[in-house]
Amino acid sequence: MSEELIHCVSCSCVGCGALVPNTDGPTNANFGGSPGCWAIYEKVRARGLGDHRYGELQQLTIDAYALQHPALSRRGSTQFAAPHLIGLCALLERGFPATVAIQAVRDAVKSRHSLESLTQPESCGELTILHVRDATTLQEHTHRVREWSSSVWKAWSPHHRVIREWTAEVIRRAQPKTAAPFFGGRIGRLANRRSPNSGQT
């Protein structure tokens, strides 16, 4: 296939830069990006619908795609990016269960207007949704989603310290004090210091 023909049937996604089908299909008002990229995203997301084994992968997919495809009106907006950054931090770095990470994202949406502003990184990550598109097994899908989302998380490395603090605070607020020992680490210590029963058995 000639280079000219490739460019006729494909285009670079305006969000992530991936070479995707050049179509006039639907998009989503909450995201930026090209119709061809959105179509691939919907196919990837459809793989795990209704399957509990994909719970964590679904959230990673949403967060990674959102961070690579902010709507034009939201580019550079910390309020848009923050919940998804917290989701990646909770799953990739803190290793929380998907249910906890999803709740953290929901809580972050409610308080995002109070978060400090972060500078958008120049790169949105080395990998895109194309890295996941051709996975044929759950194992391969899992591996590729984690590689893709990790590349997006790495792109925000200059702000990791702040995002970690956001994540710890959101999770601390979301969990009852009696559940603090389950989480351990800094979050557990923060909650334990506030608990009147701390240290009791």
CORHU-V621036 format. One record per pair of residues at least 24 apart in sequence whose C-alpha atoms are under 6 Angstrom apart, sorted by sequence separation. I is the first residue (numbers start at 1). GAP is how many residues later the second one is. If there is no record, write none. Layout:
I_GAP + I_GAP
//
This chain:
83_25 + 126_25 + 83_26 + 125_26 + 125_27 + 124_28 + 125_30 + 124_31 + 79_33 + 79_34 + 33_36 + 32_37 + 31_38 + 32_38 + 31_39 + 32_39 + 78_39 + 31_40 + 78_40 + 56_42 + 76_44 + 16_52 + 15_53 + 15_54 + 68_56 + 104_66 + 104_67 + 86_81 + 64_85
//
